[in-house]
Amino acid sequence: MNEETKNRDPRSQIARTTAKPFSWTRVVIAGTSEAHILNNITRSMLILFVIMLVAEVSASAQDQQPDQSRRERVIQFLKARRQAQGAAGNGAGLMGAGGRFGNQRINDLGPERSGVGMRQGQSSGDESLLDPDASAEARKIGNSNATARDVAYGSDPLQKLDVYAPAKGTATGPVILFAHGGGWKRGDKKQHGLKGAAYSNHGILFISTNYRLAPQVMHPKEIEDIASAFAWVKAHASDYGADPNKIYVMGHSAGAHLVDLLATNEKFLKEKGLKLSDVKGCISLDTASLDLTERASLPGPASKMVADMIKTAFGTDPKVLAEASPLLQLQKGKTYPSFLMICSGNRRDSLAAHKEFEKAVHGVGGGVTTKVVPLNHGEISQAAGNEKTEVFSQILSFVEGK
C-alpha cells in the first residue's frame, strides 16, 4: 500500500464505508415524489387563494346588501368551490358526500325557499340551486305552452299572468290560480308551465301569476296583487270555457302563504268587490308561514332565515304581522273555503305550523285536509305538476270535488 493511501483522512474511510451505491432509480422516484408533493401543495394554495378572494368579494357585497340570504351565501361558496377546482384541476369537492352543506342538504336550506327564479339579477347557471321547482324540463319548457302569456292584470311590469287553457271544448269548469314561491322576494310564473300543461290536460283552466316583490314593495302590496289577479280570473274565466264560480287558489311556499291569506282575510277580496265565498277552495303547498308572529320560534334550521325574509317583506309591526297571518284571521261565525294542505314530513317547522292551522280551522267549523308526504320542500312543488304522483292526484280530486 503506497504512502498516499496510508495517510488518507479517516473520515474518507467512514464516508466510503457508509455511502450507498448510486442509483438512477432512486433519483427518479425521489424526483417524482417531490414533484407530486409540490403539485399538491400548489393546488391547495391556489384553491385557498381563490376561496379567500371570493370570500372577500362576498363580504364586500354583504356590506352593500345586508339582507342577503343564507342561500345566496351558500351559492357563493359553491361558486368558489367550482372556481377553485377549475383553476387547480382538483376533482375533490369541498362539501361532504351527498350534496350537503354541513349536515344539511342544499335543497333543505331554503325558507320558503322555493321558487327562487331568475328575476332579481340571478344568473341562469345557478337555476338548479336557486329554484327547487326549476327542473331541467321546467326550465326548458318555461311558459312556451301557455295559451296566453304575460296578460296584464295591473300596470306594474310584474302584474302579469300566464293562461293555460284546456283544448277547445274540453274545459270541465274548475279554475286554478297559482302563486309561485320565492321568499316573497323572487320567483317567476313562467317556471310552472309543467303544472299548466298537467291540469289543462284534465280540463282545468290553470293560471300562473306574478306579483310585485320585496324589497321593492312590502305588505300589503303582494297580497293585493294576488287579489287583483283573482279578480281578473273571476272576470275572464268564462272566456276560456271555465266556470267563474269554481276558482281554486294554489301556491307553493311563500305563494302558499299568500293564497292562504287570501282565503282567510276577506279584506283584500272586498277591495275588489269580492268575498271569501268566491274562493271555491285553497290548495297550500308546504308553507310554514301560517302565523308570522310565531314563525321565528318554530323548530328547524330555516326558521331564522325565514324570519329575516318576513322582516324584509312585512316589517316588524305586530299588528301588520297579525293581519298577514292566515291562522290569526280565523274567526267563529265566518265561513271559509275548504283547504287542502300538502306538508313535508321532512320539515319540523312545516309540521308544527300545519298542526296548529288544522286545529284552528276545525275550531271555527271549517274544513281542512292535511296531507303529510315524504318529500322535501321543492319536490312537493314538482309533484304538484306531475300527473304520475300522489300529490297531483290529491289536488285533482280536491278540485274535481271527489
C-alpha positions as CSV (number, residue, x, y, z in Angstrom):
1,M,0.0,0.0,0.0
2,N,1.5,3.4,-1.0
3,E,2.1,6.3,1.3
4,E,-0.8,8.3,0.0
5,T,-3.3,5.6,0.9
6,K,-1.8,5.2,4.4
7,N,-2.1,8.9,5.1
8,R,-5.7,9.3,3.8
9,D,-8.1,11.1,6.2
10,P,-10.0,8.6,8.3
11,R,-13.2,10.5,7.6
12,S,-12.9,9.5,4.0
13,Q,-12.8,5.8,5.1
14,I,-16.1,6.4,7.0
15,A,-17.6,8.2,4.1
16,R,-16.6,5.4,1.8
17,T,-17.9,2.7,4.1
18,T,-21.4,4.3,4.8
19,A,-22.2,5.8,1.3
20,K,-24.8,3.9,-0.7
21,P,-24.3,2.9,-4.3
22,F,-25.5,5.5,-6.8
23,S,-28.9,4.6,-8.3
24,W,-30.8,6.4,-11.1
25,T,-34.0,4.7,-10.0
26,R,-33.7,6.3,-6.6
27,V,-33.3,9.8,-8.2
28,V,-36.3,9.3,-10.5
29,I,-38.5,8.1,-7.6
30,A,-37.4,10.9,-5.3
31,G,-37.9,13.5,-8.1
32,T,-41.4,12.2,-8.9
33,S,-42.4,12.2,-5.2
34,E,-41.2,15.8,-4.8
35,A,-43.0,17.0,-7.9
36,H,-46.2,15.3,-6.8
37,I,-45.9,16.9,-3.3
38,L,-45.2,20.3,-4.8
39,N,-48.1,20.0,-7.2
40,N,-50.5,19.1,-4.4
41,I,-49.2,22.0,-2.3
42,T,-49.6,24.4,-5.3
43,R,-53.1,23.2,-6.0
44,S,-54.1,23.5,-2.3
45,M,-52.7,27.0,-2.1
46,L,-54.4,28.0,-5.3
47,I,-57.7,26.7,-4.0
48,L,-57.3,28.5,-0.7
49,F,-56.4,31.7,-2.6
50,V,-59.4,31.6,-4.9
51,I,-61.8,30.9,-2.0
52,M,-60.3,33.7,0.1
53,L,-60.7,36.1,-2.9
54,V,-64.3,35.1,-3.5
55,A,-65.0,35.4,0.3
56,E,-63.6,38.9,0.3
57,V,-65.8,39.9,-2.7
58,S,-68.8,38.2,-0.9
59,A,-68.1,40.1,2.3
60,S,-68.0,43.4,0.4
61,A,-71.3,42.5,-1.3
62,Q,-72.8,41.7,2.0
63,D,-71.9,45.1,3.3
64,Q,-73.9,46.6,0.5
65,Q,-76.7,44.1,0.7
66,P,-77.4,43.4,4.4
67,D,-80.5,41.3,3.7
68,Q,-78.5,38.8,1.7
69,S,-79.9,35.3,2.5
70,R,-78.1,32.3,3.7
71,R,-78.9,30.5,0.4
72,E,-77.1,33.2,-1.6
73,R,-74.1,32.8,0.7
74,V,-74.1,29.1,0.1
75,I,-74.3,29.7,-3.7
76,Q,-71.2,32.0,-3.4
77,F,-69.5,29.2,-1.5
78,L,-70.3,26.7,-4.3
79,K,-69.1,29.1,-6.9
80,A,-65.8,29.4,-5.0
81,R,-65.5,25.7,-5.0
82,R,-66.1,25.4,-8.7
83,Q,-63.6,28.2,-9.5
84,A,-61.0,26.6,-7.2
85,Q,-61.5,23.2,-8.8
86,G,-61.3,24.6,-12.3
87,A,-58.1,26.6,-11.6
88,A,-56.3,23.8,-9.8
89,G,-57.7,20.8,-11.6
90,N,-58.7,19.3,-8.4
91,G,-61.7,17.0,-8.6
92,A,-62.2,16.7,-4.8
93,G,-65.2,18.6,-3.5
94,L,-65.1,20.9,-0.6
95,M,-68.5,19.7,0.6
96,G,-69.2,16.3,2.0
97,A,-70.8,13.5,0.1
98,G,-74.5,13.6,-0.7
99,G,-74.7,17.2,-1.8
100,R,-74.8,18.5,1.8
101,F,-73.6,21.8,3.3
102,G,-72.5,21.0,6.8
103,N,-75.1,18.5,8.0
104,Q,-77.9,19.9,5.8
105,R,-78.8,19.2,2.2
106,I,-78.7,22.1,-0.1
107,N,-82.4,21.5,-1.1
108,D,-83.3,21.9,2.6
109,L,-81.6,25.3,3.1
110,G,-84.3,27.5,1.8
111,P,-87.2,29.2,3.6
112,E,-90.0,29.4,2.0
113,R,-87.1,28.5,-0.2
114,S,-88.9,27.7,-3.0
115,G,-89.2,29.3,-6.0
116,V,-86.2,31.4,-6.4
117,G,-86.4,32.4,-10.1
118,M,-84.3,34.2,-12.5
119,R,-85.5,37.7,-11.6
120,Q,-83.6,39.9,-9.1
121,G,-80.4,39.5,-11.1
122,Q,-79.7,35.9,-10.5
123,S,-77.5,34.1,-13.1
124,S,-79.0,31.2,-15.2
125,G,-76.1,29.0,-14.2
126,D,-77.4,28.7,-10.7
127,E,-81.1,27.9,-11.5
128,S,-81.0,24.4,-10.2
129,L,-79.8,25.7,-6.8
130,L,-82.0,28.7,-6.6
131,D,-85.4,27.2,-7.6
132,P,-86.3,23.8,-6.2
133,D,-89.1,23.7,-8.8
134,A,-86.9,24.5,-11.7
135,S,-86.1,21.1,-13.1
136,A,-84.3,20.9,-16.4
137,E,-87.6,20.2,-18.1
138,A,-89.4,23.1,-16.4
139,R,-86.6,25.5,-17.4
140,K,-86.7,24.2,-21.0
141,I,-90.5,24.5,-21.3
142,G,-91.0,27.7,-19.4
143,N,-94.3,29.2,-20.4
144,S,-94.0,28.2,-24.0
145,N,-97.1,26.0,-24.0
146,A,-99.3,28.8,-22.4
147,T,-102.5,29.7,-24.3
148,A,-101.8,33.4,-23.4
149,R,-98.6,34.8,-21.9
150,D,-97.9,37.9,-19.9
151,V,-101.5,39.0,-19.7
152,A,-101.6,42.2,-17.6
153,Y,-103.9,42.5,-14.7
154,G,-102.4,45.8,-13.5
155,S,-100.0,48.5,-14.7
156,D,-96.8,47.2,-13.0
157,P,-94.5,45.1,-15.1
158,L,-94.8,42.2,-12.6
159,Q,-98.6,42.4,-12.6
160,K,-98.9,39.8,-15.3
161,L,-100.2,36.2,-15.6
162,D,-100.0,33.2,-18.0
163,V,-103.1,31.3,-19.0
164,Y,-103.1,27.5,-19.7
165,A,-106.5,26.7,-21.2
166,P,-107.8,23.2,-21.9
167,A,-108.3,22.3,-25.5
168,K,-111.3,23.8,-27.0
169,G,-114.5,22.1,-25.9
170,T,-112.7,20.1,-23.1
171,A,-113.0,22.5,-20.2
172,T,-114.8,20.9,-17.3
173,G,-115.4,24.1,-15.2
174,P,-112.8,24.5,-12.4
175,V,-110.0,27.1,-12.5
176,I,-106.7,27.1,-10.5
177,L,-105.0,30.4,-9.9
178,F,-101.3,29.6,-8.9
179,A,-98.9,31.8,-7.0
180,H,-95.2,31.0,-7.1
181,G,-92.9,30.9,-4.1
182,G,-89.5,32.5,-3.5
183,G,-89.5,34.0,0.0
184,W,-91.7,36.9,-1.1
185,K,-88.7,38.4,-3.0
186,R,-88.2,36.4,-6.1
187,G,-89.7,33.7,-8.3
188,D,-91.5,33.6,-11.7
189,K,-94.8,32.4,-13.1
190,K,-93.2,31.0,-16.2
191,Q,-91.4,28.3,-14.3
192,H,-94.7,26.5,-13.7
193,G,-95.5,25.6,-17.3
194,L,-95.5,21.9,-16.4
195,K,-98.3,22.5,-13.9
196,G,-100.2,24.4,-16.6
197,A,-99.9,21.6,-19.0
198,A,-100.8,18.9,-16.5
199,Y,-104.0,20.5,-15.2
200,S,-105.2,21.8,-18.6
201,N,-104.9,18.2,-19.8
202,H,-107.6,17.4,-17.3
203,G,-110.0,20.1,-18.4
204,I,-108.9,22.6,-15.7
205,L,-108.1,26.2,-16.6
206,F,-104.7,26.9,-15.0
207,I,-103.4,30.4,-14.5
208,S,-99.9,31.2,-13.1
209,T,-99.5,34.7,-11.8
210,N,-96.6,37.0,-10.9
211,Y,-96.8,39.7,-8.3
212,R,-94.7,42.5,-7.0
213,L,-91.8,41.5,-4.8
214,A,-89.9,42.6,-1.7
215,P,-87.9,44.6,-1.1
216,Q,-89.3,46.9,-3.8
217,V,-92.7,46.6,-2.2
218,M,-93.9,45.5,1.3
219,H,-97.1,44.2,2.7
220,P,-99.9,44.6,1.7
221,K,-98.8,45.1,-2.0
222,E,-98.2,41.4,-2.7
223,I,-101.5,40.1,-1.3
224,E,-103.2,43.0,-3.1
225,D,-101.7,41.7,-6.3
226,I,-103.0,38.2,-5.7
227,A,-106.4,39.6,-5.0
228,S,-106.2,41.6,-8.3
229,A,-105.2,38.5,-10.2
230,F,-108.1,36.7,-8.6
231,A,-110.5,39.4,-9.8
232,W,-109.1,39.2,-13.3
233,V,-109.7,35.4,-13.3
234,K,-113.2,35.9,-12.0
235,A,-114.0,38.3,-14.8
236,H,-112.3,36.2,-17.6
237,A,-112.6,32.6,-16.7
238,S,-115.7,32.1,-18.9
239,D,-113.6,33.4,-21.9
240,Y,-111.7,30.1,-21.7
241,G,-114.7,27.9,-21.1
242,A,-114.3,27.7,-17.3
243,D,-116.7,28.4,-14.5
244,P,-116.0,31.7,-12.6
245,N,-117.8,30.2,-9.6
246,K,-115.2,27.4,-9.3
247,I,-112.0,29.2,-8.8
248,Y,-109.4,27.5,-6.6
249,V,-106.3,29.2,-5.4
250,M,-103.0,27.3,-5.1
251,G,-99.5,28.4,-4.1
252,H,-96.2,27.0,-3.1
253,S,-94.0,28.2,-0.2
254,A,-94.4,32.0,0.1
255,G,-97.0,31.7,-2.6
256,A,-98.9,29.3,-0.4
257,H,-98.8,31.8,2.4
258,L,-100.4,34.4,0.1
259,V,-103.2,32.2,-1.1
260,D,-103.9,31.1,2.4
261,L,-104.1,34.7,3.4
262,L,-106.5,35.5,0.5
263,A,-108.7,32.6,1.7
264,T,-108.8,33.8,5.3
265,N,-108.6,37.6,5.3
266,E,-111.6,38.9,3.4
267,K,-110.3,42.4,3.4
268,F,-108.3,42.1,0.2
269,L,-111.1,40.5,-1.7
270,K,-113.6,43.1,-0.5
271,E,-111.4,45.8,-2.0
272,K,-112.1,44.1,-5.4
273,G,-115.8,43.8,-4.8
274,L,-115.5,40.1,-4.0
275,K,-115.9,37.9,-0.9
276,L,-114.5,34.7,0.6
277,S,-117.3,32.6,-0.9
278,D,-115.9,33.5,-4.4
279,V,-112.9,31.2,-3.5
280,K,-114.0,27.6,-4.1
281,G,-111.1,26.1,-2.3
282,C,-107.5,26.7,-1.3
283,I,-104.5,24.4,-2.1
284,S,-101.5,25.2,0.1
285,L,-98.1,23.6,-0.8
286,D,-95.8,23.4,2.1
287,T,-95.6,26.8,3.8
288,A,-94.7,27.1,7.5
289,S,-95.6,30.8,7.5
290,L,-99.2,30.5,8.7
291,D,-98.6,32.6,11.8
292,L,-95.9,35.3,11.1
293,T,-95.9,36.4,14.7
294,E,-94.5,33.0,15.7
295,R,-92.6,32.0,12.6
296,A,-89.2,32.6,14.1
297,S,-89.9,30.3,17.0
298,L,-90.8,27.2,15.0
299,P,-88.4,24.3,15.1
300,G,-86.0,23.7,12.3
301,P,-82.9,25.3,10.8
302,A,-84.8,27.5,8.3
303,S,-86.8,29.5,10.8
304,K,-84.3,32.2,11.5
305,M,-83.7,32.8,7.8
306,V,-87.4,32.9,7.0
307,A,-87.8,35.4,9.9
308,D,-85.4,37.7,8.2
309,M,-87.4,37.4,4.9
310,I,-90.6,38.2,6.8
311,K,-88.9,41.3,8.2
312,T,-88.0,42.4,4.6
313,A,-91.4,41.7,3.2
314,F,-93.7,42.6,6.1
315,G,-91.7,44.6,8.6
316,T,-91.8,44.2,12.4
317,D,-95.1,45.9,13.4
318,P,-97.0,43.2,15.4
319,K,-100.3,44.5,14.0
320,V,-99.1,44.1,10.4
321,L,-97.7,40.7,11.1
322,A,-101.0,39.6,12.6
323,E,-103.0,40.9,9.7
324,A,-100.7,39.0,7.3
325,S,-101.1,35.7,9.3
326,P,-103.6,33.3,7.8
327,L,-104.1,31.4,11.1
328,L,-104.9,34.6,13.0
329,Q,-107.7,35.5,10.6
330,L,-109.8,32.5,11.5
331,Q,-112.9,33.5,13.5
332,K,-116.0,31.7,14.6
333,G,-119.2,32.7,12.8
334,K,-117.4,33.1,9.4
335,T,-117.4,30.7,6.5
336,Y,-114.1,29.9,4.9
337,P,-113.2,27.9,1.8
338,S,-112.1,24.3,2.2
339,F,-108.3,23.8,2.5
340,L,-106.1,21.1,1.1
341,M,-102.7,21.4,2.8
342,I,-99.7,19.5,1.5
343,C,-97.0,19.3,4.1
344,S,-93.4,17.9,4.0
345,G,-92.8,15.2,6.6
346,N,-89.1,16.3,6.5
347,R,-89.7,19.8,7.9
348,R,-90.3,20.2,11.6
349,D,-91.4,23.8,11.1
350,S,-93.9,22.9,8.5
351,L,-95.3,20.0,10.5
352,A,-95.7,22.3,13.6
353,A,-97.4,25.1,11.7
354,H,-99.8,22.8,9.9
355,K,-100.8,21.1,13.1
356,E,-101.8,24.5,14.6
357,F,-103.5,25.7,11.5
358,E,-105.6,22.5,11.2
359,K,-106.6,22.8,14.8
360,A,-107.7,26.4,14.3
361,V,-109.7,25.7,11.1
362,H,-111.6,22.9,12.9
363,G,-112.1,25.2,15.8
364,V,-114.1,27.6,13.7
365,G,-116.0,24.9,12.0
366,G,-114.1,25.0,8.8
367,G,-112.9,22.1,6.5
368,V,-109.3,21.2,6.1
369,T,-107.4,18.1,4.9
370,T,-103.7,17.9,5.7
371,K,-101.6,15.5,3.7
372,V,-98.1,14.8,5.1
373,V,-95.9,13.5,2.4
374,P,-92.3,12.1,2.4
375,L,-91.0,14.8,0.1
376,N,-88.8,17.8,0.6
377,H,-90.0,21.4,0.0
378,G,-89.1,21.6,-3.7
379,E,-90.2,18.1,-4.5
380,I,-93.7,18.9,-3.3
381,S,-93.9,21.7,-5.9
382,Q,-92.6,19.4,-8.6
383,A,-95.0,16.7,-7.7
384,A,-97.9,19.1,-7.9
385,G,-97.3,19.4,-11.6
386,N,-96.6,15.7,-12.3
387,E,-99.6,13.6,-13.3
388,K,-97.9,10.4,-12.1
389,T,-97.7,11.5,-8.4
390,E,-100.0,11.0,-5.5
391,V,-99.8,14.8,-4.7
392,F,-101.2,15.6,-8.2
393,S,-104.0,13.0,-7.7
394,Q,-104.9,14.5,-4.4
395,I,-105.1,18.0,-5.8
396,L,-107.1,16.8,-8.8
397,S,-109.6,15.0,-6.6
398,F,-109.9,18.1,-4.4
399,V,-110.6,20.4,-7.4
400,E,-113.0,17.9,-9.0
401,G,-114.9,17.6,-5.8
402,K,-114.3,13.9,-5.3
